[in-house]
Amino acid sequence: MRRHFSQEVVVLDDRSLYDWVDLPSVVVDKYRAGKIKSAHFADICRLDLLYRHGGYWLDSTCFVTGPVPERIAAEDFFLYLTEKLYGSVYSFCQNCFIRARKGSYLLAAWREMVLDFWTHQTVRMDYFQHQLMFRALVENDPRAKEHFARMPHVGQDATHILGAQPIDTPYDPVRFAQDTAGAFFQKLTYRGADAAPAGSVLDFIQHA
C-alpha cells in the first residue's frame, strides 16, 4: 500500500483502533466478551472509521499493485459487487475495499443499520450479513437506491484472480502482470501463507 498510495496509510489493531473510531460501549463490550467475533467487529469498525474520517478501507489481505483509479477516488461511495467467477453472488457486494467520503449517505445509513443490529443482538444471522444489510438498504430505502444507482457498478472478479489460484501456482512475471492488470489490488487470504512453495506466486508476493 505504501509503495503505491500517495494517501496516508493507517494500520489498525486492538491498540490503535480506538484512536480512530468511537463506537457505542455496548458494542465494544460485546466484542471484548467474545459475543461479537473479530470478523464482524471489523465490519462495524470499517463503517465507523469511514463515516468519521472518509477515505479508503482495505483489508490487510489486499495486495496492492497500483494506485486507486481516479474514477474510484472521485466517488462519494464505492465498493465492488460480486460476480460468479469467485465468491458468491448471494453476498451481493465485497467489503474488503470501500471508498467513502466522510458522512456519505450510503455509508452513514449502512453504519446505522449495522450498529443497531449489534446493539440488540449477539448472534449473527449469516456470515455475509454485513453485505446483505447493504443489499437490503439499497433495495428498500429510496434515497439509498438513488445513490447506489449513481455509483459505478463494477464486478469484483478482477480483484480475485490471484486469490483463486492454487497455492503452488508458479510465479511467471508475464502472467502475473496480466492477472493483476484489471484491478489495483488482489484479495488474498492469510490461510496457507506459511506453506508457500518456493517460486510460487505467493512466495513472490511475500518477498515483493
C-alpha positions as CSV (number, residue, x, y, z in Angstrom):
1,M,0.0,0.0,0.0
2,R,2.7,2.4,0.9
3,R,4.5,1.7,-2.4
4,H,1.5,2.7,-4.5
5,F,-0.6,5.1,-2.4
6,S,0.0,8.8,-2.0
7,Q,-2.5,8.8,0.8
8,E,-1.6,8.3,4.4
9,V,-1.7,4.6,5.4
10,V,-3.0,3.9,8.9
11,V,-2.6,0.4,10.3
12,L,-5.3,-0.6,12.8
13,D,-5.0,-3.1,15.6
14,D,-6.6,-3.5,19.0
15,R,-4.4,-0.7,20.4
16,S,-4.6,1.9,17.7
17,L,-8.2,1.3,16.6
18,Y,-9.8,3.3,19.4
19,D,-7.9,6.4,18.4
20,W,-9.9,6.4,15.2
21,V,-13.4,5.0,16.0
22,D,-16.0,5.9,18.6
23,L,-18.4,3.0,19.0
24,P,-21.2,2.5,21.5
25,S,-19.9,0.9,24.6
26,V,-22.4,-1.9,24.4
27,V,-21.0,-3.0,21.1
28,V,-17.4,-2.8,22.3
29,D,-18.2,-4.7,25.4
30,K,-19.8,-7.5,23.4
31,Y,-16.7,-7.7,21.3
32,R,-14.4,-7.9,24.3
33,A,-16.6,-10.5,25.8
34,G,-16.4,-12.6,22.7
35,K,-20.1,-12.1,21.8
36,I,-19.1,-10.4,18.5
37,K,-16.5,-12.2,16.5
38,S,-13.5,-10.4,15.2
39,A,-14.6,-10.5,11.5
40,H,-17.9,-8.9,12.3
41,F,-16.4,-6.3,14.7
42,A,-14.1,-5.4,11.8
43,D,-17.2,-4.9,9.7
44,I,-18.5,-2.4,12.3
45,C,-15.2,-0.6,12.6
46,R,-14.7,0.0,8.9
47,L,-18.0,1.7,8.6
48,D,-17.5,3.9,11.7
49,L,-14.0,4.8,10.5
50,L,-15.1,5.9,7.1
51,Y,-18.1,7.7,8.5
52,R,-15.9,9.8,10.8
53,H,-12.9,10.3,8.6
54,G,-13.6,9.4,5.0
55,G,-11.0,7.8,2.8
56,Y,-10.4,4.1,2.0
57,W,-10.7,0.8,3.8
58,L,-8.6,-2.1,2.7
59,D,-8.3,-5.4,4.5
60,S,-4.7,-6.4,5.4
61,T,-5.1,-9.3,2.9
62,C,-5.4,-6.9,0.0
63,F,-2.2,-7.0,-2.1
64,V,-2.0,-3.6,-3.8
65,T,-0.5,-3.5,-7.3
66,G,-1.2,0.1,-8.2
67,P,-2.8,3.4,-7.1
68,V,-6.5,3.8,-6.6
69,P,-8.0,4.7,-10.0
70,E,-9.3,8.3,-10.3
71,R,-12.7,7.1,-11.3
72,I,-13.0,5.4,-7.9
73,A,-11.3,8.2,-5.9
74,A,-13.8,10.7,-7.3
75,E,-16.8,8.8,-6.0
76,D,-18.6,9.7,-2.8
77,F,-19.1,6.0,-2.2
78,F,-17.8,2.9,-4.0
79,L,-17.4,-0.8,-3.4
80,Y,-17.2,-3.8,-5.8
81,L,-20.1,-6.1,-6.5
82,T,-19.9,-9.8,-6.5
83,E,-19.9,-12.0,-9.7
84,K,-19.8,-15.7,-10.5
85,L,-16.1,-16.3,-11.1
86,Y,-15.1,-16.2,-7.4
87,G,-17.2,-15.9,-4.3
88,S,-20.9,-15.7,-4.1
89,V,-23.5,-13.6,-6.0
90,Y,-25.6,-14.2,-2.8
91,S,-23.3,-11.8,-0.8
92,F,-24.1,-9.0,-3.3
93,C,-21.0,-6.9,-2.7
94,Q,-17.4,-7.1,-1.5
95,N,-16.4,-5.2,1.7
96,C,-12.6,-5.7,1.7
97,F,-12.3,-2.4,-0.1
98,I,-14.6,0.6,0.5
99,R,-14.2,4.1,-0.7
100,A,-16.4,6.7,1.1
101,R,-16.4,10.4,1.7
102,K,-16.9,11.5,5.3
103,G,-20.6,11.3,6.1
104,S,-21.7,10.0,2.8
105,Y,-25.4,8.9,2.9
106,L,-24.9,5.2,1.9
107,L,-22.1,4.8,4.4
108,A,-24.0,6.6,7.2
109,A,-27.2,4.6,6.6
110,W,-25.3,1.3,6.4
111,R,-23.4,2.1,9.6
112,E,-26.6,2.9,11.4
113,M,-28.2,-0.5,10.4
114,V,-25.1,-2.5,11.5
115,L,-24.8,-0.7,14.8
116,D,-28.5,-1.1,15.6
117,F,-28.3,-4.8,14.9
118,W,-25.2,-5.4,17.1
119,T,-26.6,-3.2,19.9
120,H,-29.5,-5.5,20.3
121,Q,-28.1,-8.9,19.1
122,T,-25.2,-11.2,19.9
123,V,-25.7,-13.9,17.3
124,R,-25.1,-13.3,13.6
125,M,-27.8,-14.2,11.1
126,D,-25.4,-15.0,8.3
127,Y,-21.7,-14.8,7.7
128,F,-22.4,-12.3,4.9
129,Q,-24.9,-10.3,6.9
130,H,-22.8,-7.1,6.6
131,Q,-23.1,-7.3,2.9
132,L,-26.7,-8.4,3.0
133,M,-27.6,-5.4,5.1
134,F,-26.2,-3.2,2.4
135,R,-28.3,-5.0,-0.2
136,A,-31.4,-4.5,1.9
137,L,-30.6,-0.8,2.2
138,V,-30.1,-0.1,-1.4
139,E,-33.2,-2.2,-2.4
140,N,-35.6,-0.7,0.1
141,D,-34.5,2.8,1.0
142,P,-35.5,5.2,-1.8
143,R,-32.6,7.7,-1.1
144,A,-30.1,4.8,-0.8
145,K,-31.4,3.3,-4.0
146,E,-30.8,6.6,-5.8
147,H,-27.3,7.0,-4.5
148,F,-26.5,3.3,-5.4
149,A,-27.8,3.8,-8.9
150,R,-25.3,6.6,-9.4
151,M,-22.3,4.5,-8.1
152,P,-20.4,2.7,-10.9
153,H,-21.4,-1.0,-10.7
154,V,-18.1,-2.8,-11.1
155,G,-17.7,-6.6,-10.5
156,Q,-15.1,-7.9,-8.1
157,D,-13.8,-10.7,-10.4
158,A,-10.6,-8.8,-11.5
159,T,-9.7,-8.3,-7.8
160,H,-9.7,-12.1,-7.1
161,I,-7.6,-13.5,-9.9
162,L,-4.6,-14.4,-7.7
163,G,-6.7,-15.5,-4.8
164,A,-8.4,-18.1,-7.0
165,Q,-5.2,-19.7,-8.0
166,P,-3.8,-22.8,-6.2
167,I,-1.1,-22.0,-3.6
168,D,1.6,-23.7,-5.6
169,T,1.0,-21.7,-8.9
170,P,4.4,-20.9,-10.3
171,Y,5.3,-17.3,-10.5
172,D,5.7,-16.0,-14.1
173,P,6.2,-12.3,-14.4
174,V,4.3,-12.1,-17.7
175,R,1.3,-13.9,-16.4
176,F,1.4,-12.1,-13.1
177,A,1.3,-8.7,-14.9
178,Q,-1.7,-10.0,-17.0
179,D,-3.5,-11.3,-13.9
180,T,-3.2,-8.1,-12.0
181,A,-3.8,-5.7,-14.9
182,G,-7.5,-5.5,-14.3
183,A,-7.6,-4.1,-10.8
184,F,-5.3,-2.1,-8.4
185,F,-5.4,-4.8,-5.7
186,Q,-5.8,-8.6,-5.3
187,K,-7.8,-10.0,-2.5
188,L,-5.8,-12.8,-0.9
189,T,-6.0,-14.8,2.3
190,Y,-3.7,-15.5,5.2
191,R,-4.7,-19.2,5.2
192,G,-1.8,-21.3,3.9
193,A,0.6,-18.4,3.8
194,D,3.2,-20.2,5.9
195,A,3.3,-23.1,3.4
196,A,4.0,-21.0,0.3
197,P,6.2,-23.2,-2.0
198,A,9.4,-21.6,-3.2
199,G,9.0,-20.0,-6.6
200,S,5.2,-19.7,-6.3
201,V,3.1,-16.6,-6.8
202,L,2.5,-16.5,-3.0
203,D,6.2,-16.7,-2.4
204,F,6.9,-13.8,-4.7
205,I,4.2,-11.7,-3.0
206,Q,5.7,-12.4,0.4
207,H,9.0,-11.1,-0.7
208,A,7.9,-8.3,-3.0
